Amino acid sequence: MFIDTHLHLVARNRISYPWLKDAPELNRDWTYQEYETIAKRVGIEGTLHMEVDCAPNDIETENAFVAELMARPGCLIRGAISSARPEENGFTAFLDRLDPKVIKGIRRVLHVVSDDVSQSDHFRENVQQIGKKGLPFDICVSQRQLDLAIDLADACPNTIFVLDHCGVPDIAGGGYNDWAKSIRTLAKRPHVNAKISGISAYAAPDWTLDTLRPYVEHIIETFGWDRVVWGSDSPVCTLNSSLNQWMAATQALIASASETERTAFSRHNAKRIWSL
């Protein structure tokens, strides 16, 4: 059984997502009910809702939306990873308003802003505050920004980090060696974890297990089984696969792992990192 650490839900009647206008394949509502039907068939026992880069004014509305879903009997959602703006004033007050029963982590998508955002002292001081609150910070960067992720991790040694989507490798375009080198360097930081989540989206449509295998195996080799977690990245994974296919691919890719390794990867690490 798996804990899915990366579920996106889209509710356009309540929340604004400016980026969706440029992503027609994803520009519709993606409901919890739709996800739950598949999740219960493929062995997902719990999930974390990952913020969907909504409009800044809707961040707390999105968190309230997730809290409402969590209150339903039998809901698989164990908590939310909230969007945030550590580069802005008022961040401390924002952190203080978060409900710890709902919010289990923080993310700021960094590949949609200039590179210098995560390098400022103000941003880093606020990411340090996230760590003091006992919350992990998800790093969402493109492959070319992995050095920025290394710098941020070094600046905030007491904050737990989780690298999203294996560092968004350009699987379709190549460049494996540069990616692998940066991942090996980042993995030397013991407070950084890695999320193997929906990477079929970064491959060509005709991907196979052998396409993804080098990336998954390199992440596990460098981070170790105690610092990797699984995520669906639903519905983004549907760009080149389905949730069913991504889960099947995952099971095949870890088929040779021991029971202890599989259990750590599939759920125990997630429970520890996000205090579930």
C-alpha positions, 0 to 999 in steps of 0.5 A: 500500500502506498501513500501518494505524496503529490495529489493535485485537485482542481476546483475552478468554481472556487479557486483561480489557477492562472497557469491552466489557460496555457495547459489545455490538456489539464484545464478542467476540474479534477475532483477528489471522487475521480481520484479516489476511485482509481486510488482505491483500485491501485493500492493507495491508502492515503494521500497528501494534497499538493498545492496547485500554484493557484492565484496568491489570493486563493492560497488560504481558500485552497487550504480550506478546500482541502480541510473540508475534504479531509473532514469527510468520513473515509477520506484518503487525504491525510493533509495538505502541502500549502502554497506560500510566498516566502519572498514576500512580507507578512510570511510569518503571519501566514505561517502562524495562521496555518492549521497544523491538523491540515497543513503538513508542508510548504511549497513555492514553485520556483521554476515559474519565477526568476532564479534570484528569488530563492537566493535572497536572504529574505526568502532563505530566512523564511524557509528557515522559519518553515523548518522551525515550525517543523514543516518540510519544504518541497523544492520544485525546480527545473533540471537547469535549476538544481544548483539553486536547490543545492544552494538553498539546502545549504543555506537552510540546514535545519529545514527538511527538503523534498525534491519534487519529481526527481528534479524534473529531468528532461527525459525526452530531451536528454541531458541525463549526465548533467542531471545525474551529476547535480542529483548526486551532489544534492543527495549528499545533503542528509536533510534533503529527500527525493520524490519519485513522482509522475516522471513519465510526464517528462518523457516522450509519449512512447516511453517504456520502463527502460526509459524511466529506469535510469532516473529512478535507479539513480535517485534511489542509489544516491538518496537511499531507500530511507530518503525517497517517497512516491507521488502520483503527480495526478493529474499532471501524470496524465499528460503521458500516462494514466495514474494506473500506468504510473503505479504499474510502472512504479511497481515494476521498477521496484520489483527487486527491492526488499520488503523493508525497502518497498515499505520505506519507499511506499509509506514509512518515509512519508509518514516520518517526513510529514508527521502523518 
